[in-house]
């Protein structure tokens, strides 16, 4: 592969991000409708199983479940991290700010795990 400069990687990152933003706006309405449809279906499932719950309680449960699902997905990403990224050239795209944000995220995750262990 041809050697690219740090500026080349920055230009690639900006070009790809810009394209995704444009297409993201284009499809945002459809995605929102699909997500709302899924949420309504999930709410219906919960309300049939637990008819004593009101809409606010069901909404809170769905929010908690979504957070749980995202946490499980994040765990899978971090568990597979060494395998997925060991041969990657991702370092060409990472900025010093990205590294600092990653350090903060790790600290926040460690604090969250400690909180879960106490409960």
Backbone as ProteinMPNN parsed JSONL, in Angstrom:
{"seq_chain_A": "XXXXXXXXXXXXXXXXXXXXXXXXXXXXXXXXXXXXXXXXXXXXXXXXXXXXXXXXXXXXXXXXXXXXXXXXXXXXXXXXXXXXXXXXXXXXXXXXXXXXXXXXXXXXXXXXXXXXXXX", "coords_chain_A": {"N_chain_A": [[0.843, -1.179, 0.0], [0.443, 2.234, -0.731], [2.322, 4.734, 0.918], [0.802, 6.909, 3.152], [0.387, 10.246, 4.299], [0.064, 11.857, 7.525], [-1.695, 13.968, 7.197], [-3.063, 13.1, 4.924], [-4.532, 10.954, 5.988], [-6.139, 12.394, 7.746], [-7.609, 13.922, 5.92], [-9.001, 11.876, 4.599], [-10.535, 10.877, 6.709], [-12.163, 13.138, 7.239], [-13.529, 13.409, 4.774], [-14.969, 10.987, 4.545], [-16.527, 11.135, 6.874], [-18.057, 13.423, 6.335], [-19.575, 12.548, 4.148], [-21.094, 10.562, 5.377], [-22.575, 12.066, 7.19], [-24.217, 13.566, 5.477], [-25.701, 11.503, 4.19], [-26.76, 10.419, 6.452], [-28.579, 12.356, 7.365], [-30.364, 12.209, 5.312], [-31.55, 9.699, 5.607], [-32.497, 9.751, 8.172], [-35.155, 10.246, 9.031], [-36.561, 7.932, 8.2], [-35.2, 5.957, 9.673], [-35.799, 6.793, 12.27], [-38.559, 6.395, 12.308], [-38.613, 3.574, 12.059], [-37.287, 2.822, 14.43], [-39.064, 3.862, 16.33], [-41.298, 2.308, 15.761], [-40.336, -0.218, 16.505], [-39.938, 0.253, 19.236], [-42.575, 0.75, 20.054], [-43.658, -1.78, 19.585], [-42.177, -3.319, 21.416], [-43.075, -2.101, 23.786], [-45.727, -2.852, 23.71], [-45.496, -5.629, 24.02], [-44.485, -5.769, 26.643], [-46.58, -4.516, 28.051], [-48.659, -6.341, 27.673], [-47.652, -8.559, 29.019], [-47.317, -7.525, 31.558], [-49.793, -6.094, 32.704], [-50.367, -4.338, 34.75], [-48.584, -2.246, 34.742], [-47.991, 1.212, 34.052], [-47.838, 3.605, 31.267], [-45.597, 5.297, 31.625], [-43.974, 3.808, 33.352], [-43.458, 1.582, 31.757], [-42.083, 2.834, 29.694], [-39.806, 3.683, 31.087], [-38.713, 1.191, 31.755], [-38.142, 0.238, 29.182], [-36.203, 2.11, 28.42], [-34.193, 1.504, 30.29], [-33.664, -1.123, 29.521], [-32.714, -0.716, 26.921], [-30.358, 0.675, 27.526], [-29.038, -1.358, 28.907], [-28.734, -3.229, 26.795], [-27.037, -1.777, 25.096], [-24.819, -1.622, 26.765], [-24.077, -4.338, 26.936], [-23.386, -4.729, 24.272], [-21.201, -2.966, 24.11], [-19.472, -4.24, 25.882], [-18.935, -6.574, 24.441], [-17.565, -5.463, 22.267], [-15.282, -4.393, 23.559], [-14.245, -6.739, 24.659], [-13.503, -8.18, 22.402], [-11.655, -6.47, 21.431], [-8.683, -6.603, 21.393], [-8.306, -8.635, 19.479], [-9.621, -7.667, 17.194], [-8.33, -5.256, 16.611], [-5.547, -5.458, 16.714], [-3.901, -5.776, 14.432], [-4.566, -3.579, 13.049], [-4.472, -0.399, 11.388], [-5.499, 1.744, 12.722], [-4.436, 3.681, 14.259], [-3.523, 5.688, 12.618], [-5.638, 7.372, 12.204], [-6.412, 8.277, 14.677], [-6.534, 10.947, 16.961], [-4.812, 13.123, 19.31], [-6.75, 14.129, 21.005], [-8.714, 12.138, 20.741], [-7.427, 10.025, 22.029], [-7.245, 11.029, 24.638], [-9.989, 11.19, 25.235], [-10.596, 8.486, 25.146], [-9.128, 7.561, 27.351], [-10.54, 8.861, 29.406], [-13.032, 7.656, 29.065], [-12.403, 5.019, 29.758], [-11.78, 5.339, 32.479], [-14.303, 6.198, 33.402], [-15.797, 3.922, 32.863], [-14.556, 2.062, 34.558], [-15.277, 3.179, 37.031], [-18.046, 2.877, 36.863], [-18.28, 0.08, 36.832], [-17.314, -0.507, 39.399], [-19.39, 0.674, 40.862], [-21.521, -1.01, 40.125], [-20.663, -3.384, 41.287], [-20.964, -2.877, 43.983], [-23.679, -2.785, 44.399]], "CA_chain_A": [[0.0, 0.0, 0.0], [1.172, 3.49, -0.807], [2.435, 5.433, 2.203], [0.011, 8.122, 3.263], [0.815, 11.141, 5.369], [-0.927, 12.11, 8.573], [-2.697, 14.85, 6.589], [-3.889, 12.255, 4.046], [-5.483, 10.24, 6.841], [-7.086, 13.388, 8.244], [-8.49, 14.242, 4.799], [-9.87, 10.712, 4.393], [-11.483, 10.864, 7.831], [-13.121, 14.221, 7.032], [-14.352, 13.121, 3.595], [-15.895, 9.898, 4.863], [-17.463, 11.651, 7.873], [-18.969, 14.352, 5.661], [-20.5, 11.744, 3.351], [-22.016, 9.885, 6.302], [-23.481, 13.069, 7.746], [-25.204, 13.86, 4.437], [-26.585, 10.35, 4.038], [-27.444, 10.241, 7.726], [-29.728, 13.253, 7.372], [-31.286, 11.719, 4.286], [-32.236, 8.508, 6.094], [-32.825, 9.896, 9.597], [-36.597, 10.123, 9.256], [-36.938, 6.526, 8.063], [-34.642, 5.229, 10.816], [-36.571, 7.188, 13.448], [-39.835, 5.68, 12.221], [-38.368, 2.162, 12.352], [-36.981, 2.696, 15.858], [-40.307, 4.089, 17.073], [-42.134, 1.128, 15.547], [-39.768, -1.273, 17.349], [-40.206, 0.62, 20.631], [-44.007, 0.521, 20.28], [-43.865, -3.23, 19.659], [-41.633, -3.752, 22.71], [-43.983, -1.608, 24.822], [-46.912, -3.701, 23.638], [-45.129, -6.924, 24.612], [-44.384, -5.584, 28.098], [-47.901, -4.211, 28.626], [-49.442, -7.583, 27.701], [-47.094, -9.433, 30.06], [-47.469, -6.855, 32.856], [-50.851, -5.099, 32.49], [-50.436, -3.401, 35.879], [-47.634, -1.144, 34.542], [-48.488, 2.313, 33.225], [-46.972, 3.961, 30.13], [-44.329, 5.85, 32.111], [-43.166, 2.7, 33.879], [-43.011, 0.796, 30.601], [-41.068, 3.645, 29.013], [-38.587, 3.615, 31.902], [-38.167, -0.161, 31.585], [-37.557, 0.173, 27.837], [-34.953, 2.883, 28.447], [-33.208, 0.71, 31.03], [-33.296, -2.283, 28.701], [-31.868, -0.211, 25.833], [-29.042, 0.928, 28.12], [-28.441, -2.675, 29.151], [-28.328, -3.787, 25.497], [-25.863, -1.028, 24.648], [-23.711, -2.031, 27.628], [-23.656, -5.67, 26.492], [-22.7, -4.535, 22.989], [-19.902, -2.361, 24.41], [-18.646, -5.295, 26.487], [-18.483, -7.435, 23.342], [-16.56, -4.713, 21.506], [-14.045, -4.337, 24.335], [-13.719, -8.097, 24.81], [-12.872, -8.547, 21.128], [-10.787, -5.367, 21.022], [-7.326, -6.994, 20.973], [-8.37, -9.45, 18.264], [-10.072, -6.86, 16.062], [-7.531, -4.068, 16.329], [-4.105, -5.632, 16.871], [-3.219, -5.577, 13.156], [-5.199, -2.437, 12.404], [-3.742, 0.866, 11.31], [-6.413, 2.748, 13.247], [-3.631, 4.749, 14.878], [-3.346, 6.777, 11.658], [-6.794, 8.254, 12.279], [-6.629, 8.734, 16.048], [-5.893, 12.201, 17.356], [-4.511, 13.205, 20.748], [-8.045, 14.292, 21.682], [-9.34, 10.81, 20.782], [-6.737, 9.248, 23.064], [-7.679, 11.562, 25.934], [-11.375, 10.77, 25.436], [-10.551, 7.055, 25.441], [-8.685, 7.435, 28.744], [-11.665, 9.276, 30.251], [-14.053, 6.608, 28.95], [-11.936, 3.871, 30.545], [-11.972, 5.702, 33.89], [-15.738, 6.197, 33.686], [-16.244, 2.531, 32.853], [-14.07, 1.455, 35.799], [-16.134, 3.686, 38.109], [-19.357, 2.255, 36.701], [-18.153, -1.32, 37.252], [-17.241, -0.483, 40.865], [-20.748, 0.971, 41.32], [-22.321, -2.227, 39.948], [-20.194, -4.391, 42.24], [-21.451, -2.504, 45.307], [-25.126, -3.072, 44.486]], "C_chain_A": [[0.887, 1.24, 0.0], [1.183, 4.162, 0.564], [1.63, 6.725, 2.154], [0.529, 8.953, 4.427], [-0.3, 11.274, 6.401], [-2.048, 13.004, 8.025], [-3.618, 14.071, 5.652], [-4.95, 11.523, 4.863], [-6.545, 11.191, 7.394], [-8.091, 13.754, 7.15], [-9.481, 13.108, 4.528], [-10.953, 10.678, 5.467], [-12.563, 11.928, 7.628], [-14.06, 13.935, 5.865], [-15.391, 12.046, 3.889], [-16.943, 10.376, 5.872], [-18.498, 12.563, 7.23], [-20.008, 13.588, 4.846], [-21.527, 11.067, 4.245], [-23.012, 10.859, 6.9], [-24.582, 13.377, 6.741], [-26.205, 12.723, 4.306], [-27.362, 10.089, 5.316], [-28.685, 11.112, 7.819], [-30.806, 12.74, 6.428], [-32.131, 10.559, 4.803], [-32.716, 8.621, 7.541], [-34.309, 9.684, 9.873], [-37.033, 8.66, 9.199], [-36.438, 5.713, 9.256], [-35.42, 5.536, 12.095], [-37.91, 6.464, 13.472], [-39.664, 4.2, 12.575], [-38.088, 1.933, 13.835], [-38.231, 2.896, 16.715], [-41.251, 2.898, 16.945], [-41.658, -0.027, 16.436], [-40.078, -1.004, 18.823], [-41.679, 0.377, 20.973], [-44.306, -0.97, 20.414], [-43.365, -3.769, 21.0], [-42.547, -3.329, 23.859], [-45.248, -2.462, 24.867], [-46.658, -5.064, 24.279], [-45.1, -6.826, 26.135], [-45.767, -5.344, 28.707], [-48.811, -5.438, 28.645], [-48.96, -8.504, 28.826], [-47.314, -8.861, 31.46], [-48.516, -5.742, 32.73], [-50.974, -4.069, 33.62], [-49.483, -2.209, 35.725], [-48.263, -0.05, 33.682], [-47.463, 2.666, 32.145], [-45.608, 4.483, 30.581], [-43.402, 4.755, 32.636], [-42.617, 1.837, 32.743], [-41.912, 1.538, 29.855], [-39.738, 3.602, 29.761], [-37.908, 2.248, 31.767], [-37.493, -0.289, 30.221], [-36.247, 0.954, 27.759], [-33.848, 2.105, 29.155], [-32.737, -0.487, 30.207], [-32.405, -1.867, 27.528], [-30.453, 0.062, 26.348], [-28.304, -0.376, 28.395], [-27.925, -3.283, 27.843], [-27.081, -3.096, 24.955], [-24.632, -1.399, 25.469], [-23.177, -3.394, 27.207], [-22.892, -5.568, 25.17], [-21.306, -3.935, 23.207], [-18.951, -3.389, 25.012], [-18.086, -6.203, 25.401], [-17.396, -6.752, 22.519], [-15.235, -4.696, 22.259], [-13.421, -5.711, 24.538], [-12.958, -8.526, 23.561], [-11.844, -7.524, 20.662], [-9.393, -5.813, 20.586], [-7.324, -7.775, 19.656], [-8.675, -8.583, 17.048], [-9.104, -5.754, 15.668], [-6.023, -4.267, 16.373], [-3.334, -5.396, 15.576], [-3.741, -4.361, 12.404], [-4.264, -1.226, 12.381], [-4.618, 2.02, 11.785], [-5.645, 3.934, 13.844], [-3.411, 5.929, 13.934], [-4.48, 7.797, 11.735], [-6.972, 8.888, 13.652], [-5.836, 10.008, 16.326], [-5.563, 12.143, 18.849], [-5.797, 13.37, 21.55], [-8.775, 12.958, 21.797], [-8.731, 9.963, 21.892], [-7.158, 9.718, 24.453], [-9.115, 11.15, 26.243], [-11.451, 9.282, 25.764], [-10.121, 6.818, 26.889], [-9.812, 7.795, 29.71], [-12.749, 8.204, 30.24], [-13.675, 5.382, 29.774], [-12.131, 4.142, 32.036], [-13.452, 5.654, 34.272], [-16.276, 4.771, 33.745], [-15.788, 1.815, 34.122], [-14.922, 1.899, 36.987], [-17.511, 3.036, 38.057], [-19.332, 0.8, 37.163], [-18.08, -1.396, 38.773], [-18.625, -0.227, 41.469], [-21.627, -0.276, 41.223], [-21.937, -3.303, 40.959], [-20.735, -4.132, 43.643], [-22.916, -2.887, 45.469], [-25.414, -4.508, 44.742]], "O_chain_A": [[1.935, 1.28, 0.645], [0.18, 4.157, 1.278], [1.767, 7.526, 1.229], [1.042, 8.421, 5.411], [-1.438, 10.862, 6.178], [-3.216, 12.81, 8.359], [-4.816, 14.346, 5.588], [-6.119, 11.477, 4.48], [-7.717, 10.828, 7.494], [-9.285, 13.881, 7.42], [-10.657, 13.354, 4.26], [-12.131, 10.478, 5.173], [-13.747, 11.653, 7.822], [-15.26, 14.192, 5.959], [-16.558, 12.185, 3.521], [-18.123, 10.053, 5.734], [-19.685, 12.481, 7.547], [-21.188, 13.942, 4.853], [-22.708, 11.007, 3.9], [-24.177, 10.512, 7.095], [-25.755, 13.444, 7.109], [-27.415, 12.949, 4.31], [-28.489, 9.597, 5.275], [-29.728, 10.662, 8.295], [-32.001, 12.83, 6.713], [-33.31, 10.455, 4.465], [-33.288, 7.67, 8.074], [-34.675, 9.018, 10.841], [-37.791, 8.203, 10.055], [-37.168, 4.877, 9.789], [-35.671, 4.644, 12.905], [-38.346, 5.98, 14.516], [-40.479, 3.638, 13.307], [-38.585, 0.975, 14.428], [-38.433, 2.19, 17.703], [-41.922, 2.524, 17.907], [-42.469, -0.726, 17.042], [-40.436, -1.918, 19.566], [-41.996, -0.136, 22.046], [-45.109, -1.376, 21.255], [-44.038, -4.575, 21.643], [-42.772, -4.097, 24.794], [-45.77, -2.754, 25.942], [-47.511, -5.587, 24.997], [-45.627, -7.694, 26.83], [-46.091, -5.902, 29.755], [-49.648, -5.568, 29.538], [-49.765, -9.147, 29.499], [-47.478, -9.606, 32.427], [-48.156, -4.567, 32.657], [-51.623, -3.037, 33.448], [-49.566, -1.256, 36.5], [-48.971, -0.333, 32.715], [-46.368, 2.107, 32.106], [-44.584, 4.148, 29.985], [-42.196, 4.777, 32.39], [-41.46, 1.418, 32.77], [-40.925, 0.935, 29.434], [-38.675, 3.499, 29.149], [-36.684, 2.16, 31.677], [-36.406, -0.855, 30.113], [-35.295, 0.517, 27.112], [-32.713, 2.052, 28.683], [-31.551, -0.819, 30.202], [-31.458, -2.573, 27.18], [-29.471, -0.278, 25.689], [-27.103, -0.488, 28.15], [-26.806, -3.792, 27.793], [-26.181, -3.746, 24.423], [-23.527, -1.482, 24.931], [-21.964, -3.589, 27.129], [-21.878, -6.239, 24.977], [-20.344, -4.35, 22.561], [-17.763, -3.407, 24.69], [-16.909, -6.561, 25.429], [-16.42, -7.388, 22.121], [-14.184, -4.953, 21.673], [-12.197, -5.834, 24.584], [-11.903, -9.154, 23.649], [-11.23, -7.697, 19.61], [-8.954, -5.435, 19.5], [-6.439, -7.591, 18.82], [-8.058, -8.745, 15.995], [-9.065, -5.356, 14.503], [-5.281, -3.326, 16.094], [-2.223, -4.868, 15.613], [-3.388, -4.146, 11.244], [-3.395, -1.065, 13.238], [-4.488, 3.144, 11.3], [-6.162, 5.049, 13.916], [-3.144, 7.043, 14.384], [-4.297, 8.958, 11.37], [-7.618, 9.929, 13.774], [-4.66, 10.132, 15.984], [-5.985, 11.227, 19.554], [-5.925, 12.82, 22.644], [-9.386, 12.671, 22.826], [-9.446, 9.265, 22.611], [-7.4, 8.902, 25.342], [-9.428, 10.8, 27.381], [-12.28, 8.866, 26.573], [-10.689, 5.968, 27.574], [-10.014, 7.113, 30.714], [-13.318, 7.88, 31.282], [-14.533, 4.775, 30.415], [-12.594, 3.27, 32.771], [-13.813, 5.137, 35.329], [-17.117, 4.455, 34.587], [-16.551, 1.043, 34.702], [-15.253, 1.088, 37.852], [-18.075, 2.684, 39.093], [-20.269, 0.342, 37.816], [-18.717, -2.259, 39.377], [-18.988, -0.842, 42.472], [-22.395, -0.564, 42.141], [-22.795, -4.048, 41.432], [-20.941, -5.073, 44.409], [-23.343, -3.271, 46.558], [-26.578, -4.897, 44.84]]}, "name": "protein", "num_of_chains": 1, "seq": "XXXXXXXXXXXXXXXXXXXXXXXXXXXXXXXXXXXXXXXXXXXXXXXXXXXXXXXXXXXXXXXXXXXXXXXXXXXXXXXXXXXXXXXXXXXXXXXXXXXXXXXXXXXXXXXXXXXXXXX"}
